[in-house]
Amino acid sequence: MSPDAQSESDDEEGPVRVTEELARHMANKREELFEEFGIRDEFPAEVLSEAKARTEDVGSEIQAEIDEREDLRDLTTWTTDPVDAQDFDDAISIRREEDAYRLWVHIADVTHYVTPETSMWEEAVKRCNTVYLPGYTVHMLPPILAETVCSLVPQEDRLAHTVEMEIDDETLSFEDVDIYKSVINSDERLTYSECENRLEDEDAPLHDENVLAFELADRMHEQRKADGSLVLNPRRDRAHTIIEESMLKANKAVTHTLMWDRGVEAMYRVHPQPTPDQWNDALREIQELDSVSIPGSSWDDPRKAVNAALEQSPDRQLNKIQRAVLKVMPRAKYMNDPFGGHHALNFDIYGHFTSPIRRLSDLINHWIVHTNDVPETLIKLCDRASDNQKDGETAERLYKQFLQEVGVDPYAVNNRGVEVVEDPDEAEYGV
């Protein structure tokens, strides 16, 4: 069962119940981590005020934009997210054509509302990304904006930035890429488990569309592996595969357009490769694990060797294989040029575009795509985003460790949230 599928079943159990005393300890630990890593939790009043103002009279504003955009409201479109998702920033549409697939990835047009002259943009630059702690989220953008006008909710007109891709049936390469501002109207919001159900039920709405989306996504996934892309989670369900592969394809399309068609700087994602000795250490550690072997045919590329080991190993060894790889893998970072490529994905050029609600890199790349205007401080922004991402991930790891030390399951907290109860006898966890 995938983590998100587990989340949906866990969600039915209700939130994790903790005592008031433990809740205070958890809050104090968060504050300690926020101070240590410079994580900004509360939004300044002027940022909240500005965000609230942008949520007013939404219908009239969207109506005024329609003539200036591609009107895709009649195109069958849907979102797929975890059951507890608070905002929906990406949606897809798909159609089979002669000798090609046509895939649309629609991304919330955040830069229509958050522009460089706004306080929200300045605050996003300071935060750089959303930080996810178990049961607690520190947003990059005010939720009052992100969860309303920027969220691609069903049955509502929404402004989007669409990546339309014609994908060759045989090679799965781009025959054509078009990136433009649009207006969409999502037909439905699916959770991952609902998507799985639609794939199974031939009479269900969006069945044919999801079957076609998975057909393409599965082919793209297998091609990535054959080309040498590292797949550390080899047992994802079909719903995750659809979304992951669609977003990777859209990100790749955008950053290839920025580099090869326009030749502009942007916030590219560069991932260095381990040294040969580091890879040898990782593969030796994997090979020594019980019930794990690496087929001789895959040793020519360490990434393919790891993929093969993960696919053939028992479930109990998955985490150990993943840890062996992550120990030697350098951190990916943002850079103003893409050269060096993304080693884990085995992409020569890559960058982020599909999550502008939670990542500064995507927000800035949206701005560059639309305006061709590259910020003068781009190199500093790349460095800041890389550093802040590292700090956020470190804070998340330390908070999980703290929860384990006080006897709380961070996985359960992450999936189910927290409820504070006055009566200790009603609590699952106390101190």
N, C-alpha and C positions, 0 to 999 in steps of 0.2 A: 504493500500500500504506500502511495506517495505521501510525503509530509503534509501536503495540502488536503489530500483525501482524508488523512488521519485527523487533520484539523477540523474538517467538516463533521466527522463523527464525534470528536471530542466536544465540539461546540454544543452538541445536544445535551451534554452533561452539565452545562452551565459553567460559570466562572470558578476559578480556584478560590476557595474561601480561606482567608488568613485573619489572624487576630489583629487588633488595633496596634498592639505593641510591635508585632512583626512588620506591619505596614509602615510604621514610623521608621524602623530600621531600614527597610527597603528604600523609603523616600530619602533618608539621610545618605545612604550609599549612592543613590543617583546624584544627589547634590554634590557629593564629594567628587564623583567622577566628572561631572559637568565642569566643576571648578578646575580640576586637574588638567582637563583636556580642552578647556576654553569652549565648551559646547553651550550654545545659546538656547535656553529653553523657552523663556517668555518672549513674546514679540513686543516691541515698542508700540506705544499707543498710536503714533502716527502711521505705522505700518498697518495695524489693524483697522484704523479708520479708513485708510486708502483702499484696503482690500474690501471692506464692507461697501464702500461707495461703488466699486466696480461690479457688485452683484445686483445693483438696482436697475430696474427697467431692462432686464436682459432680453426679453422678447423683441422689443423695439430695436435694440442695438443689433441683434442678429438679423432681423428683417432688413435693416439698412445695409448690411454687409452682403446680402445675397447676390446683388447684381455685380459685385466686384470679385466674386469667388465662383468656383465650380460648384454647382448645385447637385449634390449627390444624395439628396434625401430619399429618392426613390430606389437607391441601390440597397440591396439586402446587406445589412451590416449588423454585427453583434460583438459583444465583449465577453471575455472569459477570464475570470479572476478567482482568487481564493474566496471562501465563503465570508471571511471577515474583512474583505477589502473595503476601504473607506472612500476611495476615489478610483475612477475608471479612466485611465489616461490613454489607453490604446484599444482600438477596435479593428476588425478585419472584414474584408469582403473578398470573394473569389469567384472566378468564372472560368470554365473550360473553353478554350478556343481551338481552332484547327492548328495543330503542331505547337501549341503553347498553352500555358496557364497565365491568367491575368490575376494578379494578387494586389489588392489595395490594403495598405496599412495606414490607418487613420490615427493621428496622434493629437491629443488636446492642444489647441493653439494657445499655449500659455503666453507667448510673447505678444499676443493681441492685448493682453491685460497687464502684463509685467514687462515694462520697457526700461531702457537704461536711465531714463530721467525720473523714474519712480523710486520711492522709498522701499517698495517691495523688492526691486532689483538690487538695491544697495544691501538690503538685509540678506537676500539670497547669496550675494557674493561673500558676505561674512560667514554664512553657514555652509555653503558649498554643496550640501547634500542633506537628505533626511537620515536621521540616526534611529535605528531600530533596536531598542532594548526589549527583553522579554516583558510583554505586558505594558510597554510604555514607548511612545513614539515622539521624537523631537523633529518637527516638520521643517522643511526648507522654506515652504510657502505657507502663509496663513491658511488653516483648514477651511475657514469661512469662504475662501476663494477656491481652493483646490477641490473641495468636496461639493461645490455647487456649479458655477458657470464653467469651470475647467473639467468637470467630470462628465464623461460621455454616457450619461444616464439614458435608459431606454425611453423611447417615445417622446423625446424632447429634441428640438433643433439645437445643435451645438456647432461651434466654430472649431475647425480642425486643420491640421497640416497633413496633407495626404501624400504618401509615397505610392505611386502607381507603377507596378512592375510587370512587364511582359517577359515571361520566363520560358526559355526554349524547352520544348518537350523532351528533347533527347539529351542535351548537355546540361540543362538547368541553369544555363548562363543567362545574363540579361540581354534580351533582344532590344528592349527599350525601357528607359526609366524617366518618369515625369514626377516632379515634386511641386506641389502647388497648395494654395490655401483653398479650403472647401467649407461647405456646410453639410453636415450629415445628420441623420436621425437613426439612432441605433434601434433595431427591431427588438432586441432582447438582451438582458444581462444574464449570462450563464456562470455558474460556479464550475470548478473543474469536474466535480462528480456529475453535475448535470450535463456537462459536455459529453462525458463518457456514456451517460444514459442515452443521449441523443444519437450517438454513434451506433448504439445497439438497436434502437427502436426505429424501424423503417418508416413508421407512420408519424413520427414526432416532427414538429416544426424544426427547421434548420438541420434535419438529418442529412439530406443530400449535400448541403453546403459544408457541413463538418466532415463528412466522409471525403469530399474532394480536398478540403484543407488538409486532412491528415494524409491523404495519398501524396500530396505534394510535399508536406513537411517530412514525412517518413523518407521519401526519396532524397530530399536535401540533407537529412540527418545522416543517412547511409553514405551519401557522397562525401560529406564532411569527414566522416571517419576514414573512408578510403583514401582521402587526400592527406590524412595525418592530423586531423583536428582531435585534440584531447577531450575525451568525454568522461569526466570523473563521476557522473551520476548516470550509469548506463541503463537503469531500470525505471525510468520515468514512464508515467502512463501516457496515453495518446493525447489527452488534453494538454498536458504540459509540452509535449513535443510540438503540437500545432503552434502554440504561442511562442515558445522559445525559437523555433526555426523561422517563423514569420518575422519576429523582431530582429534576429540576426541578419536575415536577408535585407530587411529595410535599412538597418544601420549600415550594412555594407554598401548598399546602393547609394545612400546619401553621401557617405565619406568618399566613395570612388568618384561621385559626381563633383564633390568639392575639390578633390585633388586633381583628377585627370581632365575634367571638362572645364573647370574654372581656374585651377592652379592657385587656390587661395589657402592661407593658413586657417586652421580651425583647431578645436580641441580634439585631437586624435588620441586614441587609446593605444599605447605602445607597451608590449609585453616582452621583455628580454628573455632569452633562453638560458637555462642552467648550463654550466660548463660540462664537458664530457665526463669529467671525474664525478661531478655531482649527480649526473644522470646514472652513472655506473653504480654509485652508492645506493641510489633509490631502487634501481632494478635488482641489485643484490639483496636488499632488505625485503623486497617483494617476493623474490624467488625463494627466500628462506622461510616464508610463512607456510604454516601447515595447510595442505590441500590446495595450494596455489602454484601454478606453473605458468611460464611464459612460452608460448609456441615459438619454435625456432624460426618460423617464417616471418615473425614480426620484429625480430631484433634489429632490423636495419633502421628502424625509426623508434626511438624511445616512447614517443606518444602512442604509436600503434601497439607497442609492447604492453604499455599500461592498459590501453583499451582492451586488449585481448585477455589480460589477467583479470581485469574487473568483470568482464562478461562471463568468464568461466569459473570464477571463484565462488565459494559459498557465501551467503549473506553475511555471516559473522566476520568475514575478513575484509569486507568492503571498506570500513572505516580505517583499518590499518593500511590498506593499499593507498587510500586517499591521503592519509597523513604522511606516508613515506614520500609521496610526490610533492605535497605542499611544503615539506621541510626544505626541499632543495629548489623550489620554484621562486624566482625573483618576483617582487611585487610589480604588477602592471602600474603604469603611471600615465598621466595626461601630458602630451607634448604638442607644440604648435606645428610640427610636421610629423608625418606618419612613418617615416623611414626607419626601418628596423622591424616593422610589422608587429603582429600579435602572435607570439610563438604558440601559446596554448591553442588558439583557434586555427593556427596555420593560415592566417589571412595576411596578405602583404600590406593592406591598408584597412584600418578599422577605427571606428569611433562610435560615440553614443548619440542617439537622436530620439529614442522611443520613450523616454521617461523624464520629460521636462518638469514634471511636478516635483520630482524628488532628487534630481541631479542637476547641478549647475552646468556641467558640460553639455547636456542636452539642450538646456535653455539657451546657452550661448550659440550652439550650433544651429538651433532654429533661427536665431537672429541673423546669423551669417548667411544661411541659406536664403532667407527672405530678402535681406537688404544688400548682401555682398559687402557688408561693412564689418571689418575685422577690428575688434577692440584694440587700442594701442597697448593696453596692459595684458595682452593675451598670454605672454610667457609667465607673468606673475600669477595670472588666474590659473594656469595649468599647474604651477607648483603648489598654489594654495589648495586647489581641489584635491591634488594627490595627497598632500599632508593631512587635510581634514578628513579624507576618507580613511586614511590609516588610523587617525586618532579615534574616529567613530567606531571602527571595527575593534580597536583595542579596548575601548570603553565597553562595548558589547560583550567581549570575551571576559573582561574582569567582572562585569555585573553577573554574568552567568556563573562564574566561579563563586561569587559571593552567595548567590541563591543556593548553590549546591552545598556550600559550607553551613548554611543555616537550615538545611534539610528540605529546601523547596526545589521541586522539579522545574527547571527553566523551560523545558519543552512544553509541559502542561500550561505554564503561565503564558508562554508565547502563543499557544493555540487557543486558550480559553479565556485569557484575561484574568483579572483579580477582583474579588469582592471582599470588602472588609466587614467582618461581623463582630458585634459587641459580645456575644456569648462565646467564650472559648470552646465550649462543647460542640458548637456548630462549625468550628473551623477545621480544615484539613491540616493546616500548618500553624504552628505557634513558635514561641521561643521559650 
